Amino acid sequence: MTRPLPLRALRRDSSGATIVEFALILPVLCMMLLGTLDLGYRSYVNSVVQGTLHDAARMATVGNVSTATIQTFVQNRLQAFSRNATITTTTRSYSDYSGVKVAETITQDTAPFGQYNPGDCFQDANGNGVYDTDRGRSGTGGSEDVVYFEVTMTYPHILPVGKLFGWNTNVTTTQNTVLRNQPYAGRTNSSTIVCT
């Protein structure tokens, strides 16, 4: 029969302390590991989306490839990567680099000045007869046009860390690039002045 340890001896006994310390550190260590894996996967997905975008943009700049073909290429490449992903593509063409994502030019401004309002005249760069805050035309444009490509991919986390860290259940990555089409045909650019 063993005698119980006196209280003083119990205070000095350190057997079992390591397991208690490990139990305190284990949840923090697991969260750090899961978070690192998730952020690494997110970085990998960004690289895949950027690579797919560059391949699709290069296809478009050589000509004779439709916007629908490019969108199908992007969808197929990224769906094979992540089946639960939602993928959207945007393709807009401009006559030059300085016009990318820029509003159409107001040529005759009435009060209030500095913003488009009825009675103003504007240079209709995309030919749709309506003032636009983005002068680009949809699609890949023509020879020597500047084309803006954007791919957005939304996919679920691969690990259940979103709830642990207070993140959304889905991750969204957006990549874009701007390239000039090759001179594969004669260039036709025309814009008209429209007054409302």
MARBA-3410 file (N, C-alpha, C, O; in Angstrom, 1 decimal):
196
0.8,-1.2,0.0,0.0,0.0,0.0,0.9,1.2,0.0,1.8,1.4,0.8 ~ 0.6,2.2,-0.9,1.4,3.4,-1.1,0.7,4.5,-0.2,-0.5,4.6,-0.1 ~ 1.6,5.2,0.4,1.2,6.3,1.2,0.9,7.6,0.3,1.7,7.8,-0.7 ~ -0.1,8.3,0.6,-0.3,9.6,-0.2,0.8,10.5,0.0,1.4,10.6,1.1 ~ 1.2,11.3,-1.1,2.3,12.2,-1.0,1.9,13.4,-0.1,0.7,13.9,-0.2
2.8,13.9,0.7,2.4,15.2,1.4,2.2,16.3,0.4,2.7,16.2,-0.7 ~ 1.5,17.3,0.8,1.2,18.4,-0.1,2.5,19.1,-0.6,2.4,19.5,-1.8 ~ 3.5,19.2,0.2,4.8,19.9,-0.3,5.4,19.0,-1.4,5.9,19.6,-2.4 ~ 5.4,17.7,-1.3,6.0,16.9,-2.4,5.1,16.9,-3.6,5.7,16.8,-4.7 ~ 3.8,17.1,-3.5,2.9,17.1,-4.6,3.2,18.4,-5.5,3.1,18.4,-6.7
3.5,19.5,-4.8,3.8,20.7,-5.5,5.1,20.6,-6.3,5.2,21.2,-7.4 ~ 6.0,19.9,-5.9,7.3,19.7,-6.6,7.3,18.6,-7.7,8.2,18.6,-8.5 ~ 6.3,17.8,-7.7,6.2,16.7,-8.6,5.8,17.3,-10.0,4.7,17.9,-10.2 ~ 6.7,17.1,-11.0,6.4,17.6,-12.4,6.0,16.6,-13.4,6.0,16.9,-14.6 ~ 5.8,15.4,-13.0,5.4,14.3,-14.0,4.0,14.7,-14.4,3.1,14.9,-13.7
3.8,14.6,-15.8,2.5,14.9,-16.4,2.4,16.3,-16.8,1.4,16.7,-17.4 ~ 3.3,17.2,-16.5,3.2,18.6,-16.8,3.4,18.8,-18.4,2.7,19.7,-18.9 ~ 4.2,18.0,-19.0,4.4,18.1,-20.4,3.1,17.8,-21.2,2.8,18.6,-22.2 ~ 2.3,16.9,-20.8,1.0,16.6,-21.5,0.0,17.7,-21.3,-0.7,18.0,-22.2 ~ 0.0,18.3,-20.2,-0.9,19.5,-19.9,-0.4,20.7,-20.8,-1.3,21.3,-21.4
0.9,20.9,-20.9,1.3,22.0,-21.8,1.0,21.7,-23.2,0.6,22.6,-24.0 ~ 1.2,20.5,-23.6,0.9,20.1,-25.0,-0.6,20.3,-25.3,-1.0,20.7,-26.4 ~ -1.5,19.9,-24.4,-2.9,20.0,-24.5,-3.3,21.5,-24.7,-4.2,21.8,-25.4 ~ -2.6,22.4,-24.0,-2.8,23.8,-24.2,-2.4,24.4,-25.5,-3.0,25.3,-26.1 ~ -1.3,23.9,-26.0,-0.7,24.4,-27.3,-1.3,23.8,-28.5,-1.3,24.4,-29.6
-1.8,22.5,-28.4,-2.3,21.8,-29.6,-3.4,22.5,-30.4,-3.3,22.6,-31.6 ~ -4.5,23.1,-29.8,-5.5,23.8,-30.6,-4.9,25.0,-31.4,-5.2,25.2,-32.5 ~ -4.0,25.7,-30.8,-3.4,26.9,-31.5,-2.5,26.3,-32.6,-2.5,26.9,-33.7 ~ -1.8,25.3,-32.4,-0.9,24.7,-33.4,-1.7,24.2,-34.6,-1.4,24.4,-35.7 ~ -2.9,23.5,-34.3,-3.7,23.0,-35.3,-4.3,24.1,-36.1,-4.4,24.0,-37.4
-4.8,25.2,-35.5,-5.4,26.3,-36.2,-4.3,27.0,-37.1,-4.6,27.4,-38.2 ~ -3.1,27.1,-36.6,-2.1,27.7,-37.4,-1.8,26.8,-38.6,-1.6,27.4,-39.7 ~ -1.7,25.5,-38.4,-1.4,24.6,-39.5,-2.6,24.7,-40.6,-2.3,24.7,-41.8 ~ -3.8,24.6,-40.1,-4.9,24.7,-41.1,-5.0,26.0,-41.8,-5.2,26.0,-43.0 ~ -4.7,27.1,-41.1,-4.7,28.4,-41.7,-3.6,28.5,-42.8,-3.8,29.1,-43.8
-2.4,28.0,-42.5,-1.3,28.0,-43.4,-1.6,27.2,-44.6,-1.3,27.6,-45.8 ~ -2.2,26.0,-44.5,-2.6,25.2,-45.6,-3.6,25.9,-46.5,-3.5,25.9,-47.7 ~ -4.6,26.5,-45.9,-5.7,27.2,-46.6,-5.1,28.4,-47.4,-5.4,28.6,-48.6 ~ -4.2,29.2,-46.7,-3.6,30.3,-47.4,-2.7,29.9,-48.5,-2.6,30.5,-49.6 ~ -2.0,28.8,-48.4,-1.1,28.2,-49.4,-2.0,27.8,-50.6,-1.6,28.0,-51.8
-3.1,27.1,-50.3,-4.0,26.7,-51.4,-4.6,27.9,-52.2,-4.7,27.9,-53.4 ~ -4.9,28.9,-51.4,-5.4,30.2,-52.0,-4.4,30.8,-53.0,-4.7,31.3,-54.0 ~ -3.1,30.8,-52.6,-2.1,31.3,-53.4,-1.9,30.5,-54.7,-1.7,31.0,-55.8 ~ -2.0,29.1,-54.5,-1.9,28.2,-55.6,-3.1,28.5,-56.6,-2.9,28.5,-57.8 ~ -4.3,28.7,-56.1,-5.5,29.0,-57.0,-5.2,30.3,-57.7,-5.6,30.4,-58.9
-4.7,31.3,-57.1,-4.4,32.6,-57.7,-3.5,32.4,-58.9,-3.7,33.0,-60.0 ~ -2.5,31.5,-58.7,-1.5,31.2,-59.8,-2.2,30.5,-61.0,-1.9,30.8,-62.1 ~ -3.0,29.6,-60.7,-3.7,28.8,-61.7,-4.7,29.7,-62.5,-4.7,29.7,-63.7 ~ -5.4,30.6,-61.8,-6.3,31.5,-62.5,-5.5,32.5,-63.3,-5.9,32.8,-64.5 ~ -4.4,33.0,-62.8,-3.6,33.9,-63.6,-3.0,33.3,-64.8,-3.0,33.9,-65.9
-2.5,32.0,-64.7,-2.0,31.3,-65.8,-3.1,31.0,-66.9,-2.8,31.2,-68.1 ~ -4.3,30.6,-66.5,-5.4,30.4,-67.4,-5.7,31.7,-68.1,-6.0,31.7,-69.3 ~ -5.8,32.8,-67.4,-6.1,34.1,-67.9,-5.1,34.5,-69.0,-5.5,34.9,-70.1 ~ -3.8,34.3,-68.7,-2.8,34.6,-69.7,-2.9,33.8,-71.0,-2.7,34.2,-72.1 ~ -3.1,32.5,-70.8,-3.3,31.6,-71.9,-4.5,32.0,-72.8,-4.4,32.0,-74.0
-5.6,32.3,-72.1,-6.8,32.7,-72.9,-6.6,34.1,-73.6,-7.0,34.3,-74.7 ~ -5.9,35.0,-72.9,-5.7,36.3,-73.5,-4.7,36.2,-74.7,-4.9,36.8,-75.8 ~ -3.8,35.3,-74.6,-2.8,35.1,-75.8,-3.6,34.5,-76.9,-3.3,34.8,-78.1 ~ -4.5,33.5,-76.7,-5.4,33.0,-77.7,-6.1,34.1,-78.5,-6.2,34.0,-79.7 ~ -6.6,35.0,-77.7,-7.5,36.1,-78.3,-6.7,37.0,-79.1,-7.2,37.5,-80.1
-5.5,37.4,-78.7,-4.7,38.4,-79.4,-4.2,38.0,-80.8,-3.9,38.9,-81.6 ~ -4.2,36.7,-81.1,-3.8,36.3,-82.4,-4.9,36.3,-83.5,-4.6,36.2,-84.7 ~ -6.1,36.6,-83.1,-7.2,36.7,-84.0,-7.9,35.4,-84.3,-7.4,34.3,-84.1 ~ -9.1,35.5,-84.9,-9.9,34.4,-85.4,-10.3,33.5,-84.2,-10.6,32.3,-84.5 ~ -10.4,34.0,-83.0,-10.9,33.2,-81.9,-12.0,34.0,-81.3,-11.8,35.1,-80.9
-13.2,33.4,-81.2,-14.4,34.1,-80.7,-14.3,34.3,-79.2,-13.6,33.5,-78.5 ~ -15.1,35.2,-78.7,-15.2,35.4,-77.2,-15.8,34.2,-76.6,-15.4,33.8,-75.5 ~ -16.8,33.6,-77.2,-17.4,32.3,-76.6,-16.4,31.2,-76.5,-16.4,30.5,-75.5 ~ -15.5,31.1,-77.5,-14.4,30.1,-77.4,-13.5,30.3,-76.3,-13.1,29.4,-75.6 ~ -13.1,31.6,-76.0,-12.2,31.9,-74.9,-12.9,31.6,-73.6,-12.3,31.1,-72.7
-14.2,32.0,-73.5,-14.9,31.8,-72.2,-15.0,30.3,-72.0,-14.9,29.8,-70.8 ~ -15.3,29.5,-73.0,-15.3,28.0,-72.8,-14.0,27.5,-72.4,-13.9,26.6,-71.5 ~ -12.9,28.0,-73.0,-11.6,27.5,-72.6,-11.3,27.8,-71.1,-10.8,26.9,-70.4 ~ -11.6,29.0,-70.6,-11.4,29.4,-69.2,-12.3,28.5,-68.3,-11.8,28.0,-67.3 ~ -13.6,28.3,-68.7,-14.5,27.5,-67.9,-14.0,26.1,-67.7,-14.0,25.5,-66.6
-13.6,25.5,-68.9,-13.2,24.1,-68.8,-11.9,23.9,-68.0,-11.8,23.0,-67.2 ~ -10.9,24.8,-68.2,-9.7,24.7,-67.5,-9.9,24.9,-66.0,-9.3,24.1,-65.2 ~ -10.7,25.9,-65.5,-10.9,26.1,-64.1,-11.9,25.2,-63.5,-11.8,24.9,-62.3 ~ -12.9,24.7,-64.2,-13.8,23.7,-63.7,-13.1,22.4,-63.4,-13.4,21.7,-62.4 ~ -12.2,22.0,-64.3,-11.4,20.8,-64.0,-10.5,20.9,-62.8,-10.2,19.9,-62.1
-10.2,22.2,-62.4,-9.4,22.4,-61.2,-10.2,22.4,-60.0,-9.8,21.8,-59.0 ~ -11.4,23.0,-60.0,-12.3,23.0,-58.9,-13.7,22.9,-59.4,-14.3,23.8,-59.9 ~ -14.4,21.7,-59.2,-15.7,21.5,-59.7,-16.8,22.3,-59.1,-17.8,22.6,-59.7 ~ -16.6,22.8,-57.8,-17.6,23.6,-57.2,-17.4,25.1,-57.4,-18.1,25.9,-56.7 ~ -16.6,25.5,-58.3,-16.3,26.9,-58.5,-17.3,27.5,-59.4,-17.9,26.9,-60.3
-17.5,28.8,-59.1,-18.3,29.7,-60.0,-17.3,30.6,-60.7,-16.5,31.3,-60.1 ~ -17.3,30.6,-62.0,-16.4,31.3,-62.8,-17.1,32.3,-63.7,-18.0,32.0,-64.5 ~ -16.6,33.6,-63.7,-17.1,34.6,-64.6,-16.0,35.2,-65.4,-14.9,35.4,-64.8 ~ -16.2,35.5,-66.6,-15.2,36.2,-67.4,-15.7,37.5,-68.0,-16.9,37.6,-68.3 ~ -14.8,38.5,-68.1,-15.2,39.8,-68.7,-14.1,40.1,-69.8,-12.9,40.0,-69.5
-14.6,40.4,-71.0,-13.7,40.8,-72.1,-14.3,42.1,-72.7,-15.4,42.1,-73.2 ~ -13.4,43.1,-72.6,-13.8,44.4,-73.2,-12.6,44.9,-74.1,-11.5,44.7,-73.7 ~ -13.0,45.6,-75.2,-11.9,46.1,-76.0,-11.9,47.6,-76.1,-13.0,48.2,-76.0 ~ -10.8,48.2,-76.3,-10.6,49.6,-76.3,-9.7,50.0,-77.5,-8.9,49.1,-78.0 ~ -9.7,51.2,-77.9,-8.9,51.6,-79.0,-7.4,51.9,-78.6,-6.5,51.7,-79.4
-7.2,52.2,-77.3,-5.8,52.4,-76.8,-5.8,52.1,-75.3,-6.8,52.0,-74.7 ~ -4.5,52.0,-74.8,-4.3,51.7,-73.4,-4.9,52.8,-72.5,-5.4,52.5,-71.4 ~ -4.8,54.1,-72.9,-5.3,55.1,-72.0,-6.8,55.1,-71.8,-7.3,55.8,-70.9 ~ -7.5,54.4,-72.6,-9.0,54.4,-72.5,-9.5,53.2,-71.7,-10.7,53.1,-71.5 ~ -8.6,52.3,-71.2,-9.1,51.2,-70.4,-9.8,51.6,-69.1,-9.2,52.3,-68.3
-11.0,51.1,-69.0,-11.8,51.4,-67.8,-12.0,52.9,-67.5,-12.1,53.3,-66.4 ~ -12.1,53.7,-68.6,-12.3,55.1,-68.5,-13.7,55.5,-69.1,-14.1,54.8,-70.0 ~ -14.3,56.4,-68.5,-15.6,56.9,-69.0,-15.5,57.6,-70.3,-14.4,58.1,-70.7 ~ -16.6,57.6,-71.0,-16.6,58.3,-72.3,-16.4,59.8,-72.1,-16.9,60.3,-71.0 ~ -15.8,60.5,-73.0,-15.5,61.9,-72.9,-16.7,62.8,-73.1,-17.4,62.6,-74.1
-17.0,63.7,-72.2,-18.1,64.6,-72.3,-17.5,65.8,-73.1,-16.5,66.4,-72.7 ~ -18.1,66.1,-74.3,-17.6,67.2,-75.1,-18.3,68.5,-74.9,-17.7,69.5,-75.2 ~ -19.5,68.5,-74.5,-20.3,69.7,-74.2,-21.0,69.5,-72.8,-21.9,68.7,-72.7 ~ -20.5,70.2,-71.8,-21.0,70.0,-70.4,-22.0,71.1,-70.0,-21.7,72.3,-70.2 ~ -23.1,70.7,-69.4,-24.1,71.6,-68.9,-24.1,71.4,-67.3,-23.6,70.4,-66.8
-24.7,72.4,-66.6,-24.7,72.3,-65.2,-25.6,71.1,-64.8,-26.6,70.8,-65.4 ~ -25.2,70.4,-63.7,-24.0,70.5,-62.9,-22.8,70.0,-63.7,-22.9,68.9,-64.4 ~ -21.7,70.7,-63.6,-20.5,70.4,-64.5,-19.7,69.3,-63.9,-19.8,69.0,-62.7 ~ -19.0,68.6,-64.8,-18.1,67.5,-64.4,-18.7,66.2,-64.3,-18.0,65.2,-63.9 ~ -20.0,66.1,-64.6,-20.6,64.8,-64.6,-21.7,64.7,-65.7,-22.2,65.8,-66.1
-22.0,63.6,-66.2,-22.9,63.5,-67.3,-24.3,63.7,-66.8,-24.7,63.1,-65.8 ~ -25.1,64.5,-67.6,-26.5,64.7,-67.3,-27.2,65.0,-68.6,-26.6,65.3,-69.6 ~ -28.5,64.8,-68.6,-29.3,65.1,-69.9,-28.9,66.5,-70.4,-28.9,67.5,-69.6 ~ -28.7,66.6,-71.7,-28.3,67.9,-72.3,-26.9,67.9,-72.6,-26.4,68.8,-73.4 ~ -26.1,67.0,-72.1,-24.6,67.0,-72.4,-24.4,66.2,-73.7,-25.2,65.4,-74.2
-23.3,66.5,-74.4,-22.8,65.8,-75.5,-21.6,65.0,-75.1,-20.8,65.4,-74.3 ~ -21.5,63.8,-75.7,-20.3,62.9,-75.3,-19.8,62.2,-76.6,-20.6,62.0,-77.5 ~ -18.6,61.8,-76.5,-18.0,61.0,-77.6,-18.3,59.6,-77.4,-17.8,58.9,-76.4 ~ -19.2,59.0,-78.2,-19.7,57.6,-78.1,-18.6,56.7,-78.6,-18.7,56.3,-79.7 ~ -17.7,56.3,-77.7,-16.5,55.5,-78.1,-16.9,54.0,-78.5,-16.3,53.4,-79.3
-17.9,53.5,-77.9,-18.3,52.1,-78.1,-19.5,52.0,-79.1,-19.9,50.8,-79.4 ~ -20.1,53.1,-79.5,-21.1,53.0,-80.6,-22.4,52.5,-80.1,-23.2,52.1,-81.0 ~ -22.8,52.6,-78.8,-24.1,52.1,-78.4,-25.1,53.2,-78.2,-26.2,52.9,-77.9 ~ -24.7,54.4,-78.4,-25.6,55.6,-78.3,-26.0,56.0,-76.9,-26.9,56.8,-76.7 ~ -25.3,55.4,-75.9,-25.6,55.7,-74.5,-24.3,56.1,-73.8,-23.3,55.5,-74.1
-24.4,57.1,-72.9,-23.2,57.4,-72.1,-22.8,56.3,-71.2,-23.6,55.8,-70.4 ~ -21.5,55.9,-71.2,-21.1,54.8,-70.4,-19.9,55.2,-69.5,-19.1,56.0,-70.0 ~ -19.8,54.7,-68.3,-18.7,55.0,-67.4,-17.5,54.2,-67.7,-16.4,54.4,-67.2 ~ -17.7,53.2,-68.6,-16.6,52.4,-69.2,-16.8,52.4,-70.7,-17.7,51.8,-71.2 ~ -15.9,53.0,-71.4,-16.0,53.2,-72.8,-15.7,51.9,-73.7,-15.8,52.0,-74.9
-15.4,50.8,-73.0,-15.0,49.6,-73.8,-16.2,49.0,-74.5,-17.4,49.2,-74.1 ~ -15.9,48.2,-75.5,-16.9,47.5,-76.3,-16.8,46.0,-75.8,-15.7,45.6,-75.5 ~ -17.9,45.3,-75.7,-17.8,43.9,-75.3,-17.2,43.1,-76.4,-17.3,43.3,-77.5 ~ -16.4,42.1,-75.9,-15.7,41.2,-76.9,-14.3,41.5,-77.0,-13.7,42.4,-76.3 ~ -13.6,40.9,-77.9,-12.2,41.0,-78.1,-11.8,42.1,-79.1,-10.6,42.3,-79.3
-12.7,42.7,-79.7,-12.4,43.8,-80.6,-11.8,43.4,-81.9,-11.9,42.2,-82.3 ~ -11.0,44.3,-82.6,-10.4,43.9,-83.8,-8.9,44.1,-83.8,-8.3,44.1,-82.7 ~ -8.4,44.2,-85.0,-6.9,44.3,-85.1,-6.4,45.5,-84.4,-6.9,46.6,-84.5 ~ -5.3,45.3,-83.6,-4.6,46.3,-82.8,-5.4,47.0,-81.7,-5.0,48.0,-81.1 ~ -6.6,46.4,-81.4,-7.3,46.9,-80.3,-6.7,46.5,-79.0,-6.0,45.4,-78.9
-6.9,47.2,-77.9,-6.4,46.8,-76.6,-7.6,46.1,-75.9,-8.7,46.6,-75.8 ~ -7.3,44.9,-75.4,-8.3,44.1,-74.8,-8.0,43.9,-73.3,-6.9,43.5,-72.9 ~ -9.1,44.1,-72.5,-9.0,43.9,-71.0,-9.7,42.6,-70.7,-10.9,42.4,-71.1 ~ -9.0,41.7,-70.1,-9.6,40.4,-69.7,-9.6,40.3,-68.2,-8.7,40.7,-67.5 ~ -10.7,39.8,-67.7,-10.8,39.6,-66.2,-11.5,38.3,-66.0,-12.5,37.9,-66.6
-11.0,37.5,-65.0,-11.5,36.2,-64.6,-11.7,36.3,-63.1,-10.8,36.6,-62.4 ~ -13.0,35.9,-62.7,-13.3,35.9,-61.2,-13.7,34.4,-60.9,-14.6,33.9,-61.6 ~ -13.1,33.9,-59.9,-13.4,32.5,-59.5,-13.8,32.5,-58.1,-13.0,33.0,-57.2 ~ -14.9,31.9,-57.7,-15.4,31.8,-56.4,-15.5,30.3,-56.1,-16.2,29.5,-56.8 ~ -14.8,29.8,-55.0,-14.8,28.4,-54.7,-14.8,28.3,-53.2,-14.5,29.2,-52.4
-15.3,27.1,-52.7,-15.3,26.8,-51.2,-13.9,26.6,-50.7,-13.0,26.1,-51.4 ~ -13.7,26.9,-49.4,-12.4,26.5,-48.7,-12.2,25.0,-48.8,-13.2,24.2,-48.7 ~ -11.0,24.6,-49.0,-10.7,23.1,-49.0,-10.7,22.5,-47.6,-10.8,21.3,-47.4 ~ -10.5,23.4,-46.6,-10.5,22.9,-45.2,-11.5,23.8,-44.4,-11.8,24.9,-44.8 ~ -12.1,23.2,-43.4,-13.1,23.9,-42.6,-12.6,25.0,-41.7,-12.9,25.1,-40.5
-11.8,25.9,-42.3,-11.2,26.9,-41.4,-11.9,28.3,-41.5,-11.7,29.1,-40.7 ~ -12.8,28.4,-42.5,-13.5,29.7,-42.6,-14.3,30.0,-41.4,-14.2,31.2,-40.9 ~ -15.0,29.1,-40.8,-15.8,29.4,-39.6,-14.9,29.6,-38.4,-15.2,30.4,-37.5 ~ -13.8,28.9,-38.3,-12.9,29.0,-37.2,-12.3,30.4,-37.1,-12.1,31.0,-36.0 ~ -11.9,31.0,-38.3,-11.3,32.3,-38.3,-12.3,33.4,-38.6,-11.9,34.6,-38.7
-13.6,33.1,-38.8,-14.6,34.1,-39.1,-14.5,34.6,-40.5,-15.0,35.7,-40.8 ~ -14.1,33.7,-41.4,-14.0,34.1,-42.8,-15.3,33.6,-43.5,-16.1,32.9,-42.9 ~ -15.5,34.1,-44.7,-16.7,33.6,-45.5,-16.5,32.1,-45.8,-15.4,31.6,-45.7 ~ -17.5,31.4,-46.2,-17.4,30.0,-46.5,-16.8,29.8,-47.9,-16.3,28.8,-48.2 ~ -16.8,30.9,-48.7,-16.2,30.8,-50.1,-15.1,31.8,-50.2,-15.0,32.8,-49.5
-14.2,31.5,-51.1,-13.1,32.4,-51.4,-13.3,32.9,-52.8,-13.6,32.2,-53.7 ~ -13.0,34.2,-53.1,-13.1,34.8,-54.4,-11.8,35.4,-54.8,-11.2,36.1,-54.0 ~ -11.3,35.0,-56.0,-10.1,35.6,-56.5,-10.4,36.2,-57.9,-11.2,35.6,-58.7 ~ -9.9,37.3,-58.1,-10.1,38.0,-59.4,-8.7,38.4,-60.0,-7.9,39.0,-59.3 ~ -8.5,38.0,-61.2,-7.2,38.3,-61.9,-7.6,39.0,-63.2,-8.6,38.7,-63.8
-6.7,40.0,-63.7,-7.0,40.6,-64.9,-5.7,40.9,-65.6,-4.6,41.0,-65.0 ~ -5.8,41.2,-66.9,-4.7,41.5,-67.7,-5.1,42.4,-68.9,-6.3,42.3,-69.3 ~ -4.2,43.1,-69.5,-4.5,43.9,-70.7,-3.5,43.6,-71.7,-2.3,43.7,-71.5 ~ -4.0,43.3,-73.0,-3.1,43.0,-74.1,-3.6,43.7,-75.3,-4.7,44.0,-75.5 ~ -2.6,44.0,-76.3,-3.0,44.5,-77.5,-3.1,43.4,-78.6,-2.2,42.6,-78.7
-4.2,43.4,-79.4,-4.3,42.5,-80.4,-3.2,42.7,-81.5,-2.7,43.8,-81.7 ~ -2.8,41.6,-82.1,-1.9,41.7,-83.2,-2.5,42.3,-84.4,-3.7,42.3,-84.6 ~ -1.7,42.9,-85.3,-2.3,43.6,-86.5,-2.6,42.6,-87.6,-1.9,42.5,-88.6 ~ -3.7,41.8,-87.3,-4.0,40.7,-88.3,-5.0,41.2,-89.3,-5.3,40.4,-90.2 ~ -5.4,42.4,-89.3,-6.3,42.9,-90.3,-6.3,44.5,-90.3,-5.6,45.0,-89.4
-7.0,45.1,-91.2,-7.1,46.6,-91.2,-7.8,47.0,-89.9,-8.8,46.4,-89.5 ~ -7.4,48.1,-89.4,-8.1,48.6,-88.1,-9.2,49.6,-88.5,-9.0,50.5,-89.3 ~ -10.3,49.5,-87.9,-11.4,50.4,-88.1,-11.9,50.9,-86.7,-12.4,50.1,-85.9 ~ -11.6,52.2,-86.5,-12.1,52.8,-85.2,-12.9,54.0,-85.6,-12.5,54.9,-86.4 ~ -14.1,54.1,-85.1,-14.9,55.2,-85.3,-15.7,55.6,-84.1,-16.2,54.7,-83.4
-15.8,56.8,-83.7,-16.6,57.2,-82.6,-17.4,58.5,-83.1,-16.9,59.3,-83.9 ~ -18.6,58.7,-82.6,-19.4,59.8,-83.0,-19.8,60.6,-81.7,-19.7,60.1,-80.6 ~ -20.1,61.9,-82.0,-20.6,62.7,-80.9,-22.1,62.6,-80.8,-22.8,62.7,-81.7 ~ -22.5,62.3,-79.6,-24.0,62.1,-79.3,-24.4,63.2,-78.3,-23.7,63.4,-77.3 ~ -25.5,63.9,-78.6,-26.0,64.9,-77.7,-27.4,64.4,-77.2,-28.2,64.0,-78.1
-27.7,64.6,-76.0,-29.0,64.2,-75.4,-29.8,65.3,-75.0,-31.0,65.2,-74.5
END
